Amino acid sequence: MSSSSKSQPLVTHSPQLTLAAAKLISAACTAKSAQISVPMNIAIVDSTLHLLHFERLPNAKLTSIDIAINKAFTAAGHRAPTSVYKENVWPGGKAFGLNNSNAGKFMYVAGGIPLVVGGQVVGAVGCSTGTPDQDVEVAKAGVEAFEKAIRESGGELKAKL
């Protein structure tokens, strides 16, 4: 074993998003969706980019199911809101064609927002059915509820979330 591997950990431990936290996020998104009268598809993925929780509200667009999931996938995987790519993915943009990556799952429409604990992305929420601004408004409600619960729990993802 080299001396450099002795000084660095071989295994790290990262915070994990719980199903209870995902349900809390979804509930906040659902409430905001009702408040603005736009039924949403709401997807929450964990840091491994796998779907942890999904909710399709009555009358949400069926064609937006994959979009919501892919917004969450992209926000968690790239550790940035999906809105940051808007101008870069069009023909002539610096990242033109990026939307074809990851088996076509890369989503550049606003409405996907990472969930961050202690500077580390633990997952993301993705919302779709409304305009991009409405999708962001609903996703932000979920992120804000999550951040509030984290602050109130002392910064840990506890099972009671």
N, C-alpha and C positions, 0 to 999 in steps of 0.2 A: 504494500500500500504506500503510495507516495505521501510525502509530508503535507502536500497541499490538500489531499482528501481527508487527512486526519483533522485539519483545522476547520473544515467546512462540514455542516451537517449533511448526512446522507438522506434524511427524511425530514420534511417540514410538515407543520400542521397549520391548516388554514381554516378560518371560520367557514361554516357551511350554512347556507340558507335552509331553514326548516319549512316543512309543509305548513305549519301553523303560521309562520311569517308570511308565506305566500298567500294564504287565505286572508290574512289581515290586509295585505296589499290589495288583493282582489276586492275585498269589501269596500275599501276606500275608493277604489276606481269605480265600483258599481254605484256608490252613492253620488260621486261626481257626475257619472254618466246620466243618472236620473235627474240630477240638478240641472244639467244643460239640455236635457231631453234628447240625447243622442245615444241609442243603444250600442254598446260596444262589444267587441271580442277582446278579451283580456288574457294575455299569456304571461306567465312568470317562468323563467328558466333559472337554473342554478349556475354556478361557476363552471360547470362542465358543459354548459350549453344545452343541457337536456331539459325538456319540459317538466316542470314540477307541478304546475297548476294551470288550468285553463277554464275560462268561463265565457260562454256565449250568451249574452243577454237576449231576451225575446226581441225579435225584429232586427237584430244585428245582421249585417250583410254576410251571407254565406261565403262569398268570394273574399271576404276579409279575414277569414280564419287563418289561413296560411300566412297572410301578411302580418297579422299580430304576432304569431309565433316567430316569424322570421325577423321582425323588428327586435324582439327580445333576444333572439339568437345573436344578431349583429351587435346590439348594444353591449351584451356581455362579452362576446368574443373579441370585439375591438376596443372594449373598455371606454366607449364614448357614445354619446347620444347619436341616434341615426341621423338626426338633422344636420350634423356637421359635414356630411358628404354631399349635400344637395348640389352645389355648384361644380363639384369636382368630377362627377360621374357622367355628365353630359358629353356629347361629342366635342372634342377639343379640350376637355377638362383633364386635369393632371391624373385623375384616376379612372378615366373612361374605360369601361369594360369590367370594372371591379364588381359591378352588380351581377356579373355572370359567374363569379367565383363561388366556392363552397356549394357546388351543385345547384347554383341559382338561388341559394338561400340568403345571399347578402342583400340587405334591404337598406335603401338610402332615403326613404320617405320618413319624415319626422313622426315620432310616436314611440320610439324605443329609447329607454333611459336605463343606464346601469344602476345597480344597487351597491352602495359602497359602505364598508365597515372598516374603520381604522386604516383608510387609504387603500383598501383591497376590494376589488370587485367580487362580490359574492353571488351575483346573478343580475337579472335585469327584468324589467317589465316592458311589455309591448302592447299597445292598444291600436285598434283599427276599426273603422266604419265611418267616422266623421271626416272632416277636413283635417289636414295635418295639424293645424293649430288646436282643433278640438281633441285630437288623439293625444297630443302633448299635454293638454290641460288635464285630461283624465289620468294619463300615466303619472304626471307630477303629483296628483293627489295620492296615488299609491306610494310613490317614493317618499313623500312628506310624512305619511302615516307610519311608514317603516322607520324613517329616521327618528321620528318622535318616540316610537316604541323602543328603539335602540337606546336613545338618550335616557329614557325612563328606567330601563333595565340595567343601567350602568355600563352600557357599551357592549353587552354580550347578547348573542342570539339564544335566548332561553326558551325552553320548551313551552312556557306559558304564552309566548307570543302567539 
